[in-house]
Amino acid sequence: MKKRLILFCVLATFQTFIVAQNKVIVNADMGKDVISKHIYGHFAEHLGRCIYDGFYVGEKNTTIPNKDGIRTDIVQALKKLKIPNLRWPGGCFADTYHWKDGIGPKDKRPSMLNVWWGGVTEDNSFGTHDFLNMCEEIGTEPYLAANVGSGTVQELIDWTRYVNFEKGNPMADLRKQNGREKAWNVKLWGVGNEVWGCGGNMKPEYYANVYRQYATFMTGWDNNNKLFRIASGASDDDYNWTEVLMRDIPHNMLEGVAVHHYSVIDWRKKGSDRAFSEQEYFTTMQKALFMDEIVRRHSIVMDKYDPKKKVAMVVDEWGGWYEVEQGTNGAFLYQQNTMRDAMIAGTTLNIFHKYCDRVRIANLAQAINVLQAVILTKGEKMILTPTYHVMEMYNVHQDATNLPLSIQTENYKVGKDSLPAVSVSASRDKEGVVHISLVNINPNKAQDVSVSLRGMLAKAVSGRILTSDKVQDHNTFESPDKVSPKEFKGASLKGEELKVSLPPVSVVVLTLK
Ligand code: AHR
């Protein structure tokens, strides 16, 4: 009896070594919804060092290589990232911004105070031409956020005509006078930002009417080119906001409804950007994974009014938000970016893929030197953050078909609370290549994942991994490549079965051919 018990224990222990703790089934021959590339969008606000001393260093008095004042290294890095769209000029700043202040000769442009972000002087040297020309350089679509809170309908009509009308309008003539012959043809337009707060403290019923008024006069540039108008959306889980907008705005004047959700531990005590405890990390991930519920529940509300899913959900602000880096201006929202941010990025993108039938645009906040930035700068130096690397590794999913999958995963536990340790997403691109992205958020334990590939006999698997010893690890100006993607050798194929070994805090993207 004793011998049999010992044998059982040995076998059981052995089994835990060979049986994967996590099981995934990927239906590689199924899938109908496309993961819009636009969920890989970014955001550039006149906030802290995002525009000035970030994207834009000015034409004069700088030794930093630039074209028309825009840093060339940033343009190159964003090209490599394949960013599909860039939202500008805010954020809260958008509802204080008067676009006409930012056109014409730079020395004649008026200055204003940036009241939301530190009361600094905004000299308007970076305006509409600078932004739209920069988008052309990067090869990305501009997404303009219009001023509803303190602007006028006429101001917005004029802006749409200034940037989109080829001729036959005083605004088109003004643009030409200012040196730009061809219209830019901007399609994506936000009608106000966070109008429940910094954008005017409105109630949803009131805003629905305001939106209807503004949207009525926002026309395309010819009969074939309709604008894509995006209503200022809910904060986090305010489902009533979405309900009222979907109910009260006719859908022929509504192309998208926004949602904002940040991963914040506590708005009164956001915690350090890099010296955080495991409990703080866990809470951040709880907040990040809450995105799944937020998107699912807003979708249910939208389905009620729009079962054919014509109106897009636009998550045009998301990311981690911590206390600013010690010694920096509190209003500039500059924070370091660690492996924790890589975990937020990987899991959030997997969530967006899962709901890609509704989520069709999203914007990480923000691109340079603000919040969960993909790039940080210091003088002429520039570093790519762990978040940059995740977004670059993941860009193989852009415009690919989302593959339905099921997952059974171990839990990552801290105290009495637990979260799913592994997050997975899969897609098939236009050439038939399948990509699977996996995230192990557990900082203490590797995860073995067994993936059944249904409907595909893959011949080869290759991959890349982003990982580091500690979840607090990050890149610095002195050590810019501490966290960077490497070749991944932890995956093997046997018939339909794919075995993957994920180290603690890691993001892996596999290619199956
Ligand atoms: O991204 C920073 C700020 O967060 C934006 O300006 C605002 O829209 C949000 O509250």
Residues whose N, C-alpha, C, O or C-beta is under 5 A from the ligand:
A	BS01	AHR	G91 C92 F93 E194 A365
